[in-house]
């Protein structure tokens, strides 16, 4: 959130800002660990979806997130 605030803060001469954010996902593990990963990813994806929806390239960003949402059965986000 602090990053977003800094980027969106108005500054004389600033017309736009670019934000790069990354999602880190561990390699596929056993089924029990998958549920833990899924719950952690759910929280992160909410933030990423919100950022993506506000971006100039919202369609491209959401398309990239859709693969993760499908992989982890998180299409409700």
PDB file of N, CA, C and O in Angstrom:
ATOM      1  N   UNK A   1       0.813  -1.187   0.000  1.00  0.00           N
ATOM      2  CA  UNK A   1       0.000   0.000   0.000  1.00  0.00           C
ATOM      3  C   UNK A   1       0.865   1.263   0.000  1.00  0.00           C
ATOM      4  O   UNK A   1       0.532   2.251  -0.656  1.00  0.00           O
ATOM      5  N   UNK A   2       1.955   1.225   0.725  1.00  0.00           N
ATOM      6  CA  UNK A   2       2.830   2.393   0.765  1.00  0.00           C
ATOM      7  C   UNK A   2       3.379   2.699  -0.627  1.00  0.00           C
ATOM      8  O   UNK A   2       3.487   3.862  -1.016  1.00  0.00           O
ATOM      9  N   UNK A   3       3.727   1.646  -1.377  1.00  0.00           N
ATOM     10  CA  UNK A   3       4.206   1.833  -2.747  1.00  0.00           C
ATOM     11  C   UNK A   3       3.170   2.543  -3.596  1.00  0.00           C
ATOM     12  O   UNK A   3       3.488   3.478  -4.331  1.00  0.00           O
ATOM     13  N   UNK A   4       1.934   2.096  -3.490  1.00  0.00           N
ATOM     14  CA  UNK A   4       0.869   2.698  -4.284  1.00  0.00           C
ATOM     15  C   UNK A   4       0.717   4.173  -3.927  1.00  0.00           C
ATOM     16  O   UNK A   4       0.560   5.009  -4.817  1.00  0.00           O
ATOM     17  N   UNK A   5       0.759   4.495  -2.669  1.00  0.00           N
ATOM     18  CA  UNK A   5       0.637   5.884  -2.231  1.00  0.00           C
ATOM     19  C   UNK A   5       1.743   6.753  -2.793  1.00  0.00           C
ATOM     20  O   UNK A   5       1.490   7.875  -3.231  1.00  0.00           O
ATOM     21  N   UNK A   6       2.939   6.260  -2.785  1.00  0.00           N
ATOM     22  CA  UNK A   6       4.065   7.030  -3.321  1.00  0.00           C
ATOM     23  C   UNK A   6       3.939   7.240  -4.825  1.00  0.00           C
ATOM     24  O   UNK A   6       4.235   8.321  -5.335  1.00  0.00           O
ATOM     25  N   UNK A   7       3.507   6.225  -5.517  1.00  0.00           N
ATOM     26  CA  UNK A   7       3.381   6.325  -6.969  1.00  0.00           C
ATOM     27  C   UNK A   7       2.254   7.267  -7.356  1.00  0.00           C
ATOM     28  O   UNK A   7       2.390   8.037  -8.307  1.00  0.00           O
ATOM     29  N   UNK A   8       1.155   7.218  -6.641  1.00  0.00           N
ATOM     30  CA  UNK A   8      -0.011   8.018  -7.002  1.00  0.00           C
ATOM     31  C   UNK A   8       0.056   9.455  -6.497  1.00  0.00           C
ATOM     32  O   UNK A   8      -0.740  10.299  -6.907  1.00  0.00           O
ATOM     33  N   UNK A   9       0.995   9.729  -5.617  1.00  0.00           N
ATOM     34  CA  UNK A   9       1.114  11.083  -5.075  1.00  0.00           C
ATOM     35  C   UNK A   9       1.411  12.075  -6.196  1.00  0.00           C
ATOM     36  O   UNK A   9       2.336  11.860  -6.980  1.00  0.00           O
ATOM     37  N   UNK A  10       0.634  13.166  -6.281  1.00  0.00           N
ATOM     38  CA  UNK A  10       0.885  14.161  -7.330  1.00  0.00           C
ATOM     39  C   UNK A  10       2.240  14.847  -7.147  1.00  0.00           C
ATOM     40  O   UNK A  10       2.709  15.056  -6.028  1.00  0.00           O
ATOM     41  N   UNK A  11       2.834  15.182  -8.257  1.00  0.00           N
ATOM     42  CA  UNK A  11       4.116  15.874  -8.258  1.00  0.00           C
ATOM     43  C   UNK A  11       4.139  16.757  -9.505  1.00  0.00           C
ATOM     44  O   UNK A  11       3.756  16.302 -10.583  1.00  0.00           O
ATOM     45  N   UNK A  12       4.575  17.992  -9.382  1.00  0.00           N
ATOM     46  CA  UNK A  12       4.590  18.878 -10.556  1.00  0.00           C
ATOM     47  C   UNK A  12       5.341  18.242 -11.733  1.00  0.00           C
ATOM     48  O   UNK A  12       6.479  17.797 -11.587  1.00  0.00           O
ATOM     49  N   UNK A  13       4.696  18.206 -12.881  1.00  0.00           N
ATOM     50  CA  UNK A  13       5.321  17.649 -14.081  1.00  0.00           C
ATOM     51  C   UNK A  13       5.116  16.151 -14.255  1.00  0.00           C
ATOM     52  O   UNK A  13       5.434  15.609 -15.313  1.00  0.00           O
ATOM     53  N   UNK A  14       4.597  15.478 -13.248  1.00  0.00           N
ATOM     54  CA  UNK A  14       4.374  14.027 -13.352  1.00  0.00           C
ATOM     55  C   UNK A  14       2.991  13.778 -13.939  1.00  0.00           C
ATOM     56  O   UNK A  14       1.980  14.210 -13.384  1.00  0.00           O
ATOM     57  N   UNK A  15       2.961  13.083 -15.058  1.00  0.00           N
ATOM     58  CA  UNK A  15       1.691  12.791 -15.711  1.00  0.00           C
ATOM     59  C   UNK A  15       1.217  11.360 -15.466  1.00  0.00           C
ATOM     60  O   UNK A  15       0.015  11.093 -15.448  1.00  0.00           O
ATOM     61  N   UNK A  16       2.161  10.445 -15.278  1.00  0.00           N
ATOM     62  CA  UNK A  16       1.788   9.052 -15.030  1.00  0.00           C
ATOM     63  C   UNK A  16       2.913   8.376 -14.247  1.00  0.00           C
ATOM     64  O   UNK A  16       3.987   8.946 -14.050  1.00  0.00           O
ATOM     65  N   UNK A  17       2.645   7.169 -13.814  1.00  0.00           N
ATOM     66  CA  UNK A  17       3.645   6.398 -13.069  1.00  0.00           C
ATOM     67  C   UNK A  17       3.543   4.942 -13.501  1.00  0.00           C
ATOM     68  O   UNK A  17       2.485   4.486 -13.935  1.00  0.00           O
ATOM     69  N   UNK A  18       4.631   4.228 -13.383  1.00  0.00           N
ATOM     70  CA  UNK A  18       4.666   2.812 -13.717  1.00  0.00           C
ATOM     71  C   UNK A  18       5.013   2.030 -12.465  1.00  0.00           C
ATOM     72  O   UNK A  18       5.972   2.349 -11.763  1.00  0.00           O
ATOM     73  N   UNK A  19       4.223   1.003 -12.194  1.00  0.00           N
ATOM     74  CA  UNK A  19       4.458   0.158 -11.033  1.00  0.00           C
ATOM     75  C   UNK A  19       4.694  -1.274 -11.508  1.00  0.00           C
ATOM     76  O   UNK A  19       3.934  -1.800 -12.322  1.00  0.00           O
ATOM     77  N   UNK A  20       5.742  -1.891 -10.998  1.00  0.00           N
ATOM     78  CA  UNK A  20       6.022  -3.294 -11.289  1.00  0.00           C
ATOM     79  C   UNK A  20       5.854  -4.062  -9.986  1.00  0.00           C
ATOM     80  O   UNK A  20       6.437  -3.693  -8.966  1.00  0.00           O
ATOM     81  N   UNK A  21       5.078  -5.107 -10.016  1.00  0.00           N
ATOM     82  CA  UNK A  21       4.841  -5.910  -8.823  1.00  0.00           C
ATOM     83  C   UNK A  21       5.006  -7.366  -9.221  1.00  0.00           C
ATOM     84  O   UNK A  21       4.760  -7.721 -10.374  1.00  0.00           O
ATOM     85  N   UNK A  22       5.415  -8.206  -8.296  1.00  0.00           N
ATOM     86  CA  UNK A  22       5.674  -9.602  -8.601  1.00  0.00           C
ATOM     87  C   UNK A  22       4.944 -10.516  -7.635  1.00  0.00           C
ATOM     88  O   UNK A  22       4.775 -10.207  -6.456  1.00  0.00           O
ATOM     89  N   UNK A  23       4.521 -11.640  -8.168  1.00  0.00           N
ATOM     90  CA  UNK A  23       3.951 -12.696  -7.348  1.00  0.00           C
ATOM     91  C   UNK A  23       4.967 -13.826  -7.344  1.00  0.00           C
ATOM     92  O   UNK A  23       5.425 -14.259  -8.402  1.00  0.00           O
ATOM     93  N   UNK A  24       5.317 -14.299  -6.169  1.00  0.00           N
ATOM     94  CA  UNK A  24       6.253 -15.412  -6.041  1.00  0.00           C
ATOM     95  C   UNK A  24       5.456 -16.635  -5.604  1.00  0.00           C
ATOM     96  O   UNK A  24       4.738 -16.607  -4.605  1.00  0.00           O
ATOM     97  N   UNK A  25       5.600 -17.709  -6.380  1.00  0.00           N
ATOM     98  CA  UNK A  25       4.860 -18.929  -6.090  1.00  0.00           C
ATOM     99  C   UNK A  25       5.850 -20.068  -5.967  1.00  0.00           C
ATOM    100  O   UNK A  25       6.705 -20.241  -6.836  1.00  0.00           O
ATOM    101  N   UNK A  26       5.749 -20.854  -4.896  1.00  0.00           N
ATOM    102  CA  UNK A  26       6.673 -21.984  -4.736  1.00  0.00           C
ATOM    103  C   UNK A  26       6.375 -23.075  -5.750  1.00  0.00           C
ATOM    104  O   UNK A  26       5.296 -23.093  -6.341  1.00  0.00           O
ATOM    105  N   UNK A  27       7.316 -23.981  -5.959  1.00  0.00           N
ATOM    106  CA  UNK A  27       7.066 -25.098  -6.870  1.00  0.00           C
ATOM    107  C   UNK A  27       5.900 -25.941  -6.343  1.00  0.00           C
ATOM    108  O   UNK A  27       5.582 -25.900  -5.154  1.00  0.00           O
ATOM    109  N   UNK A  28       5.279 -26.692  -7.224  1.00  0.00           N
ATOM    110  CA  UNK A  28       4.152 -27.521  -6.803  1.00  0.00           C
ATOM    111  C   UNK A  28       4.603 -28.539  -5.768  1.00  0.00           C
ATOM    112  O   UNK A  28       5.600 -29.241  -5.941  1.00  0.00           O
ATOM    113  N   UNK A  29       3.837 -28.594  -4.689  1.00  0.00           N
ATOM    114  CA  UNK A  29       4.153 -29.500  -3.590  1.00  0.00           C
ATOM    115  C   UNK A  29       2.972 -30.455  -3.392  1.00  0.00           C
ATOM    116  O   UNK A  29       2.107 -30.564  -4.261  1.00  0.00           O
ATOM    117  N   UNK A  30       2.940 -31.135  -2.261  1.00  0.00           N
ATOM    118  CA  UNK A  30       1.861 -32.094  -2.028  1.00  0.00           C
ATOM    119  C   UNK A  30       0.518 -31.380  -1.801  1.00  0.00           C
ATOM    120  O   UNK A  30       0.476 -30.161  -1.636  1.00  0.00           O
ATOM    121  N   UNK A  31      -0.539 -32.130  -1.796  1.00  0.00           N
ATOM    122  CA  UNK A  31      -1.909 -31.597  -1.728  1.00  0.00           C
ATOM    123  C   UNK A  31      -2.133 -30.764  -0.462  1.00  0.00           C
ATOM    124  O   UNK A  31      -2.775 -29.716  -0.535  1.00  0.00           O
ATOM    125  N   UNK A  32      -1.632 -31.192   0.675  1.00  0.00           N
ATOM    126  CA  UNK A  32      -1.824 -30.454   1.928  1.00  0.00           C
ATOM    127  C   UNK A  32      -1.138 -29.092   1.847  1.00  0.00           C
ATOM    128  O   UNK A  32      -1.699 -28.090   2.291  1.00  0.00           O
ATOM    129  N   UNK A  33       0.032 -29.049   1.301  1.00  0.00           N
ATOM    130  CA  UNK A  33       0.762 -27.799   1.147  1.00  0.00           C
ATOM    131  C   UNK A  33       0.077 -26.909   0.121  1.00  0.00           C
ATOM    132  O   UNK A  33       0.108 -25.685   0.244  1.00  0.00           O
ATOM    133  N   UNK A  34      -0.541 -27.512  -0.888  1.00  0.00           N
ATOM    134  CA  UNK A  34      -1.250 -26.762  -1.921  1.00  0.00           C
ATOM    135  C   UNK A  34      -2.348 -25.900  -1.305  1.00  0.00           C
ATOM    136  O   UNK A  34      -2.544 -24.761  -1.729  1.00  0.00           O
ATOM    137  N   UNK A  35      -3.055 -26.413  -0.329  1.00  0.00           N
ATOM    138  CA  UNK A  35      -4.120 -25.637   0.327  1.00  0.00           C
ATOM    139  C   UNK A  35      -3.540 -24.422   1.056  1.00  0.00           C
ATOM    140  O   UNK A  35      -4.135 -23.345   1.041  1.00  0.00           O
ATOM    141  N   UNK A  36      -2.400 -24.596   1.681  1.00  0.00           N
ATOM    142  CA  UNK A  36      -1.740 -23.474   2.361  1.00  0.00           C
ATOM    143  C   UNK A  36      -1.331 -22.430   1.330  1.00  0.00           C
ATOM    144  O   UNK A  36      -1.567 -21.237   1.518  1.00  0.00           O
ATOM    145  N   UNK A  37      -0.718 -22.884   0.240  1.00  0.00           N
ATOM    146  CA  UNK A  37      -0.323 -21.968  -0.848  1.00  0.00           C
ATOM    147  C   UNK A  37      -1.534 -21.219  -1.377  1.00  0.00           C
ATOM    148  O   UNK A  37      -1.484 -20.006  -1.583  1.00  0.00           O
ATOM    149  N   UNK A  38      -2.610 -21.939  -1.593  1.00  0.00           N
ATOM    150  CA  UNK A  38      -3.829 -21.348  -2.150  1.00  0.00           C
ATOM    151  C   UNK A  38      -4.359 -20.241  -1.243  1.00  0.00           C
ATOM    152  O   UNK A  38      -4.738 -19.174  -1.726  1.00  0.00           O
ATOM    153  N   UNK A  39      -4.388 -20.482   0.045  1.00  0.00           N
ATOM    154  CA  UNK A  39      -4.888 -19.472   0.986  1.00  0.00           C
ATOM    155  C   UNK A  39      -3.994 -18.236   1.015  1.00  0.00           C
ATOM    156  O   UNK A  39      -4.491 -17.113   1.090  1.00  0.00           O
ATOM    157  N   UNK A  40      -2.692 -18.435   0.956  1.00  0.00           N
ATOM    158  CA  UNK A  40      -1.774 -17.300   0.912  1.00  0.00           C
ATOM    159  C   UNK A  40      -1.930 -16.531  -0.400  1.00  0.00           C
ATOM    160  O   UNK A  40      -1.953 -15.300  -0.411  1.00  0.00           O
ATOM    161  N   UNK A  41      -2.034 -17.263  -1.490  1.00  0.00           N
ATOM    162  CA  UNK A  41      -2.170 -16.636  -2.794  1.00  0.00           C
ATOM    163  C   UNK A  41      -3.482 -15.871  -2.916  1.00  0.00           C
ATOM    164  O   UNK A  41      -3.527 -14.828  -3.568  1.00  0.00           O
ATOM    165  N   UNK A  42      -4.544 -16.371  -2.302  1.00  0.00           N
ATOM    166  CA  UNK A  42      -5.835 -15.679  -2.331  1.00  0.00           C
ATOM    167  C   UNK A  42      -5.688 -14.243  -1.824  1.00  0.00           C
ATOM    168  O   UNK A  42      -6.214 -13.313  -2.435  1.00  0.00           O
ATOM    169  N   UNK A  43      -4.987 -14.063  -0.728  1.00  0.00           N
ATOM    170  CA  UNK A  43      -4.792 -12.719  -0.162  1.00  0.00           C
ATOM    171  C   UNK A  43      -3.992 -11.829  -1.117  1.00  0.00           C
ATOM    172  O   UNK A  43      -4.333 -10.665  -1.325  1.00  0.00           O
ATOM    173  N   UNK A  44      -2.936 -12.385  -1.687  1.00  0.00           N
ATOM    174  CA  UNK A  44      -2.103 -11.602  -2.595  1.00  0.00           C
ATOM    175  C   UNK A  44      -2.848 -11.272  -3.887  1.00  0.00           C
ATOM    176  O   UNK A  44      -2.745 -10.158  -4.400  1.00  0.00           O
ATOM    177  N   UNK A  45      -3.593 -12.236  -4.407  1.00  0.00           N
ATOM    178  CA  UNK A  45      -4.296 -12.016  -5.664  1.00  0.00           C
ATOM    179  C   UNK A  45      -5.350 -10.926  -5.558  1.00  0.00           C
ATOM    180  O   UNK A  45      -5.590 -10.205  -6.527  1.00  0.00           O
ATOM    181  N   UNK A  46      -5.977 -10.795  -4.408  1.00  0.00           N
ATOM    182  CA  UNK A  46      -6.950  -9.705  -4.230  1.00  0.00           C
ATOM    183  C   UNK A  46      -6.277  -8.359  -4.500  1.00  0.00           C
ATOM    184  O   UNK A  46      -6.832  -7.501  -5.187  1.00  0.00           O
ATOM    185  N   UNK A  47      -5.093  -8.190  -3.959  1.00  0.00           N
ATOM    186  CA  UNK A  47      -4.346  -6.951  -4.148  1.00  0.00           C
ATOM    187  C   UNK A  47      -3.939  -6.788  -5.616  1.00  0.00           C
ATOM    188  O   UNK A  47      -4.063  -5.701  -6.180  1.00  0.00           O
ATOM    189  N   UNK A  48      -3.460  -7.855  -6.221  1.00  0.00           N
ATOM    190  CA  UNK A  48      -3.035  -7.790  -7.612  1.00  0.00           C
ATOM    191  C   UNK A  48      -4.196  -7.495  -8.549  1.00  0.00           C
ATOM    192  O   UNK A  48      -4.043  -6.729  -9.501  1.00  0.00           O
ATOM    193  N   UNK A  49      -5.350  -8.090  -8.293  1.00  0.00           N
ATOM    194  CA  UNK A  49      -6.523  -7.846  -9.123  1.00  0.00           C
ATOM    195  C   UNK A  49      -6.941  -6.384  -9.017  1.00  0.00           C
ATOM    196  O   UNK A  49      -7.286  -5.759 -10.019  1.00  0.00           O
ATOM    197  N   UNK A  50      -6.910  -5.849  -7.822  1.00  0.00           N
ATOM    198  CA  UNK A  50      -7.257  -4.432  -7.637  1.00  0.00           C
ATOM    199  C   UNK A  50      -6.292  -3.538  -8.422  1.00  0.00           C
ATOM    200  O   UNK A  50      -6.727  -2.623  -9.122  1.00  0.00           O
ATOM    201  N   UNK A  51      -5.002  -3.796  -8.310  1.00  0.00           N
ATOM    202  CA  UNK A  51      -4.010  -3.024  -9.049  1.00  0.00           C
ATOM    203  C   UNK A  51      -4.232  -3.172 -10.556  1.00  0.00           C
ATOM    204  O   UNK A  51      -4.192  -2.190 -11.298  1.00  0.00           O
ATOM    205  N   UNK A  52      -4.465  -4.406 -10.994  1.00  0.00           N
ATOM    206  CA  UNK A  52      -4.649  -4.668 -12.417  1.00  0.00           C
ATOM    207  C   UNK A  52      -5.844  -3.902 -12.969  1.00  0.00           C
ATOM    208  O   UNK A  52      -5.769  -3.340 -14.062  1.00  0.00           O
ATOM    209  N   UNK A  53      -6.927  -3.876 -12.236  1.00  0.00           N
ATOM    210  CA  UNK A  53      -8.132  -3.190 -12.695  1.00  0.00           C
ATOM    211  C   UNK A  53      -7.923  -1.686 -12.852  1.00  0.00           C
ATOM    212  O   UNK A  53      -8.612  -1.044 -13.645  1.00  0.00           O
ATOM    213  N   UNK A  54      -6.989  -1.128 -12.114  1.00  0.00           N
ATOM    214  CA  UNK A  54      -6.721   0.308 -12.178  1.00  0.00           C
ATOM    215  C   UNK A  54      -5.666   0.673 -13.221  1.00  0.00           C
ATOM    216  O   UNK A  54      -5.449   1.850 -13.505  1.00  0.00           O
ATOM    217  N   UNK A  55      -5.018  -0.329 -13.783  1.00  0.00           N
ATOM    218  CA  UNK A  55      -3.904  -0.090 -14.710  1.00  0.00           C
ATOM    219  C   UNK A  55      -4.392   0.282 -16.106  1.00  0.00           C
ATOM    220  O   UNK A  55      -5.499  -0.077 -16.507  1.00  0.00           O
ATOM    221  N   UNK A  56      -3.549   1.007 -16.835  1.00  0.00           N
ATOM    222  CA  UNK A  56      -3.842   1.320 -18.232  1.00  0.00           C
ATOM    223  C   UNK A  56      -3.919   0.047 -19.070  1.00  0.00           C
ATOM    224  O   UNK A  56      -4.674  -0.014 -20.040  1.00  0.00           O
ATOM    225  N   UNK A  57      -3.150  -0.960 -18.703  1.00  0.00           N
ATOM    226  CA  UNK A  57      -3.146  -2.239 -19.429  1.00  0.00           C
ATOM    227  C   UNK A  57      -3.937  -3.292 -18.644  1.00  0.00           C
ATOM    228  O   UNK A  57      -3.495  -4.431 -18.491  1.00  0.00           O
ATOM    229  N   UNK A  58      -5.103  -2.894 -18.155  1.00  0.00           N
ATOM    230  CA  UNK A  58      -5.912  -3.760 -17.290  1.00  0.00           C
ATOM    231  C   UNK A  58      -6.208  -5.118 -17.942  1.00  0.00           C
ATOM    232  O   UNK A  58      -6.106  -6.155 -17.285  1.00  0.00           O
ATOM    233  N   UNK A  59      -6.569  -5.115 -19.214  1.00  0.00           N
ATOM    234  CA  UNK A  59      -6.885  -6.376 -19.883  1.00  0.00           C
ATOM    235  C   UNK A  59      -5.715  -7.335 -19.905  1.00  0.00           C
ATOM    236  O   UNK A  59      -5.866  -8.521 -19.611  1.00  0.00           O
ATOM    237  N   UNK A  60      -4.545  -6.818 -20.256  1.00  0.00           N
ATOM    238  CA  UNK A  60      -3.339  -7.646 -20.295  1.00  0.00           C
ATOM    239  C   UNK A  60      -2.990  -8.160 -18.897  1.00  0.00           C
ATOM    240  O   UNK A  60      -2.652  -9.332 -18.725  1.00  0.00           O
ATOM    241  N   UNK A  61      -3.073  -7.281 -17.912  1.00  0.00           N
ATOM    242  CA  UNK A  61      -2.738  -7.661 -16.535  1.00  0.00           C
ATOM    243  C   UNK A  61      -3.696  -8.729 -16.021  1.00  0.00           C
ATOM    244  O   UNK A  61      -3.263  -9.705 -15.409  1.00  0.00           O
ATOM    245  N   UNK A  62      -5.000  -8.552 -16.266  1.00  0.00           N
ATOM    246  CA  UNK A  62      -5.979  -9.526 -15.784  1.00  0.00           C
ATOM    247  C   UNK A  62      -5.821 -10.867 -16.490  1.00  0.00           C
ATOM    248  O   UNK A  62      -6.048 -11.912 -15.880  1.00  0.00           O
ATOM    249  N   UNK A  63      -5.437 -10.858 -17.760  1.00  0.00           N
ATOM    250  CA  UNK A  63      -5.218 -12.098 -18.499  1.00  0.00           C
ATOM    251  C   UNK A  63      -4.088 -12.901 -17.858  1.00  0.00           C
ATOM    252  O   UNK A  63      -4.184 -14.121 -17.726  1.00  0.00           O
ATOM    253  N   UNK A  64      -3.034 -12.222 -17.468  1.00  0.00           N
ATOM    254  CA  UNK A  64      -1.907 -12.912 -16.825  1.00  0.00           C
ATOM    255  C   UNK A  64      -2.316 -13.476 -15.464  1.00  0.00           C
ATOM    256  O   UNK A  64      -1.886 -14.566 -15.089  1.00  0.00           O
ATOM    257  N   UNK A  65      -3.136 -12.745 -14.733  1.00  0.00           N
ATOM    258  CA  UNK A  65      -3.587 -13.221 -13.429  1.00  0.00           C
ATOM    259  C   UNK A  65      -4.569 -14.381 -13.561  1.00  0.00           C
ATOM    260  O   UNK A  65      -4.649 -15.230 -12.673  1.00  0.00           O
ATOM    261  N   UNK A  66      -5.312 -14.424 -14.655  1.00  0.00           N
ATOM    262  CA  UNK A  66      -6.317 -15.462 -14.856  1.00  0.00           C
ATOM    263  C   UNK A  66      -5.704 -16.862 -14.838  1.00  0.00           C
ATOM    264  O   UNK A  66      -6.316 -17.795 -14.320  1.00  0.00           O
ATOM    265  N   UNK A  67      -4.520 -17.015 -15.388  1.00  0.00           N
ATOM    266  CA  UNK A  67      -3.850 -18.323 -15.373  1.00  0.00           C
ATOM    267  C   UNK A  67      -3.620 -18.799 -13.943  1.00  0.00           C
ATOM    268  O   UNK A  67      -3.841 -19.969 -13.633  1.00  0.00           O
ATOM    269  N   UNK A  68      -3.178 -17.895 -13.074  1.00  0.00           N
ATOM    270  CA  UNK A  68      -2.981 -18.261 -11.662  1.00  0.00           C
ATOM    271  C   UNK A  68      -4.307 -18.544 -10.978  1.00  0.00           C
ATOM    272  O   UNK A  68      -4.421 -19.485 -10.192  1.00  0.00           O
ATOM    273  N   UNK A  69      -5.304 -17.729 -11.279  1.00  0.00           N
ATOM    274  CA  UNK A  69      -6.617 -17.939 -10.677  1.00  0.00           C
ATOM    275  C   UNK A  69      -7.162 -19.320 -11.057  1.00  0.00           C
ATOM    276  O   UNK A  69      -7.750 -20.005 -10.220  1.00  0.00           O
ATOM    277  N   UNK A  70      -6.970 -19.726 -12.304  1.00  0.00           N
ATOM    278  CA  UNK A  70      -7.420 -21.048 -12.743  1.00  0.00           C
ATOM    279  C   UNK A  70      -6.615 -22.149 -12.065  1.00  0.00           C
ATOM    280  O   UNK A  70      -7.179 -23.133 -11.584  1.00  0.00           O
ATOM    281  N   UNK A  71      -5.300 -21.981 -12.029  1.00  0.00           N
ATOM    282  CA  UNK A  71      -4.416 -22.993 -11.444  1.00  0.00           C
ATOM    283  C   UNK A  71      -4.771 -23.275  -9.994  1.00  0.00           C
ATOM    284  O   UNK A  71      -4.719 -24.423  -9.552  1.00  0.00           O
ATOM    285  N   UNK A  72      -5.135 -22.229  -9.246  1.00  0.00           N
ATOM    286  CA  UNK A  72      -5.420 -22.370  -7.821  1.00  0.00           C
ATOM    287  C   UNK A  72      -6.912 -22.316  -7.505  1.00  0.00           C
ATOM    288  O   UNK A  72      -7.295 -22.150  -6.347  1.00  0.00           O
ATOM    289  N   UNK A  73      -7.756 -22.455  -8.525  1.00  0.00           N
ATOM    290  CA  UNK A  73      -9.218 -22.431  -8.343  1.00  0.00           C
ATOM    291  C   UNK A  73      -9.673 -21.204  -7.565  1.00  0.00           C
ATOM    292  O   UNK A  73     -10.420 -21.312  -6.593  1.00  0.00           O
ATOM    293  N   UNK A  74      -9.214 -20.039  -8.006  1.00  0.00           N
ATOM    294  CA  UNK A  74      -9.555 -18.773  -7.349  1.00  0.00           C
ATOM    295  C   UNK A  74     -10.256 -17.828  -8.328  1.00  0.00           C
ATOM    296  O   UNK A  74      -9.993 -16.626  -8.342  1.00  0.00           O
ATOM    297  N   UNK A  75     -11.142 -18.381  -9.135  1.00  0.00           N
ATOM    298  CA  UNK A  75     -11.830 -17.568 -10.139  1.00  0.00           C
ATOM    299  C   UNK A  75     -12.857 -16.620  -9.527  1.00  0.00           C
ATOM    300  O   UNK A  75     -13.382 -15.751 -10.224  1.00  0.00           O
ATOM    301  N   UNK A  76     -13.148 -16.771  -8.248  1.00  0.00           N
ATOM    302  CA  UNK A  76     -14.112 -15.892  -7.582  1.00  0.00           C
ATOM    303  C   UNK A  76     -13.544 -14.523  -7.246  1.00  0.00           C
ATOM    304  O   UNK A  76     -14.276 -13.666  -6.753  1.00  0.00           O
ATOM    305  N   UNK A  77     -12.257 -14.290  -7.500  1.00  0.00           N
ATOM    306  CA  UNK A  77     -11.645 -12.994  -7.163  1.00  0.00           C
ATOM    307  C   UNK A  77     -11.865 -12.002  -8.268  1.00  0.00           C
ATOM    308  O   UNK A  77     -11.424 -10.858  -8.166  1.00  0.00           O
TER     309      UNK A  77
END
